[in-house]
Amino acid sequence: MQLSAERQRGFGLLEAIVALVILGTSGLMVFTWINQNLQTATRVKDAEAQAQLQLEAQSWLASLNPALAPGGEKAVGSLRLSWRSELLEPMRDEFNQWGHLAPRWQLGLYRIHVQAMRVDSGQRVEWRQIAAGWKLKSGFAAPADESRSP
C-alpha cells in the first residue's frame, strides 16, 4: 500500500500532455474567435463608411433635375459623383390644383444610376433611384428660381 501512495503524489507525462492539448485547443479557439470578431468589425466599419458616402451623395442629388441634366459628373469637395438617367414615363403636362388651363411645366419619371467615389480614400458606392424631372414648356418664361438645375 505504501508503494501506491508514492505513485499518486506526482503527475505523469501523460497527464501533462493531455493538459497541454486541452490548453492548446482552447487557445486556438479563442484566437479564431478574436480573428472573426476583428473581421466582422472591419466589415461593419466599411459598410458604415459606404452608407455615409451614399447619404452625402444623395443629399446633393436631391437638387438634381434629371430632365435638364440627364447625365454628368460633378466634384463636390472630396466626392466625385457621376450619374446617368433614363426616362421611365413619357413627359406629361402638369396641371396644378388651381385649374390653370395652360400647363407651364412638363413632368417625367426618371431612373437614375449613380456612382459616388471619395477621392481621398478611393471608396466607392453605386445605386439606382427613381426621381421626377421637370422642364418648362415652350412658350413660357421661367421664374428665376424654378428652372435651375445643379
C-alpha positions in Angstrom: 0.0 0.0 0.0 2.8 2.3 0.7 4.0 2.0 -2.9 0.7 3.1 -4.5 0.6 6.2 -2.2 4.0 7.3 -3.5 2.9 7.0 -7.1 -0.1 9.2 -6.6 1.9 12.2 -5.3 3.3 13.4 -8.7 1.8 14.0 -12.0 2.7 11.9 -15.0 3.8 12.7 -18.5 0.5 11.5 -20.0 -1.4 13.9 -17.8 0.9 16.8 -18.8 0.4 16.0 -22.5 -3.4 15.9 -22.1 -3.3 19.2 -20.2 -1.2 20.8 -23.0 -3.5 19.5 -25.7 -6.6 21.0 -23.9 -4.8 24.3 -23.3 -3.6 24.5 -27.0 -7.1 23.7 -28.3 -8.7 26.3 -26.1 -6.1 28.9 -27.1 -6.7 28.1 -30.8 -10.4 28.5 -30.4 -10.0 31.8 -28.6 -7.7 33.2 -31.3 -10.1 32.1 -34.0 -13.0 33.8 -32.2 -11.0 37.0 -31.8 -10.0 37.0 -35.5 -13.6 36.5 -36.6 -14.7 39.4 -34.4 -12.0 41.7 -35.9 -13.1 40.7 -39.5 -16.7 41.5 -38.6 -15.8 44.8 -37.1 -13.9 45.7 -40.3 -16.9 44.8 -42.4 -19.2 46.9 -40.2 -16.8 49.8 -40.4 -16.7 49.5 -44.3 -20.5 49.3 -44.5 -20.9 52.3 -42.3 -18.4 54.3 -44.4 -20.3 53.3 -47.6 -23.6 54.3 -46.1 -22.2 57.7 -45.1 -20.8 58.2 -48.6 -24.2 57.3 -50.1 -26.0 59.7 -47.7 -23.7 62.6 -48.7 -24.2 61.9 -52.4 -28.0 61.6 -52.0 -28.1 65.0 -50.3 -26.6 66.6 -53.3 -28.7 64.5 -55.7 -31.9 65.9 -54.1 -31.4 69.1 -56.0 -30.7 67.3 -59.4 -33.3 67.7 -62.1 -32.8 64.8 -64.5 -34.8 66.4 -67.3 -32.3 69.2 -67.5 -29.1 67.2 -66.6 -29.7 63.6 -67.7 -26.1 62.6 -67.1 -22.9 64.1 -66.0 -20.1 64.2 -63.4 -19.5 66.6 -60.5 -16.9 67.0 -57.9 -18.1 68.2 -54.5 -15.3 68.5 -52.0 -13.7 65.1 -51.8 -16.7 63.5 -53.5 -16.8 62.6 -57.2 -20.3 61.9 -58.4 -21.4 60.6 -61.8 -24.9 59.8 -62.9 -26.9 58.9 -65.9 -30.7 58.8 -66.1 -33.3 57.3 -68.4 -36.9 58.4 -68.8 -39.3 55.8 -67.4 -42.6 57.5 -68.2 -43.1 60.0 -71.1 -43.1 63.7 -70.2 -46.6 64.9 -69.4 -48.1 68.3 -68.9 -48.7 69.3 -65.3 -51.9 70.6 -64.1 -52.0 72.4 -60.7 -54.7 72.4 -58.1 -55.9 75.9 -59.1 -57.0 74.6 -62.5 -54.8 76.6 -64.9 -55.8 75.8 -68.4 -52.4 76.2 -69.9 -49.8 74.0 -68.1 -46.4 75.6 -67.7 -44.3 72.5 -66.9 -43.8 69.0 -68.2 -43.0 66.3 -65.7 -41.4 62.9 -66.2 -40.2 60.0 -64.1 -36.6 59.0 -64.4 -34.4 56.1 -63.2 -31.0 57.5 -62.2 -27.9 55.3 -61.9 -25.5 57.0 -59.5 -21.8 56.3 -58.8 -20.1 58.1 -55.9 -16.4 57.9 -55.0 -14.4 59.5 -52.2 -11.2 60.8 -53.9 -9.0 60.6 -50.8 -9.8 57.0 -49.8 -10.9 55.5 -53.1 -14.1 54.2 -51.5 -17.0 53.9 -53.9 -20.7 53.1 -53.9 -23.3 52.9 -56.6 -27.1 52.6 -56.6 -30.2 53.3 -58.6 -33.0 55.5 -57.6 -36.2 57.0 -59.2 -36.8 60.7 -59.3 -39.0 63.2 -61.0 -37.7 65.6 -63.6 -39.3 68.8 -64.9 -38.8 71.3 -67.7 -40.6 74.4 -68.8 -42.9 74.0 -71.7 -42.0 76.1 -74.8 -43.7 79.5 -74.9 -43.4 80.1 -71.1 -40.9 82.3 -69.3 -39.3 80.6 -66.3 -39.2 82.3 -62.9 -35.6 82.9 -61.8 -35.6 80.2 -59.1 -37.8 77.4 -60.6 -35.8 76.2 -63.6 -32.4 75.9 -62.1 -30.5 72.6 -62.0 -27.2 72.0 -60.2 
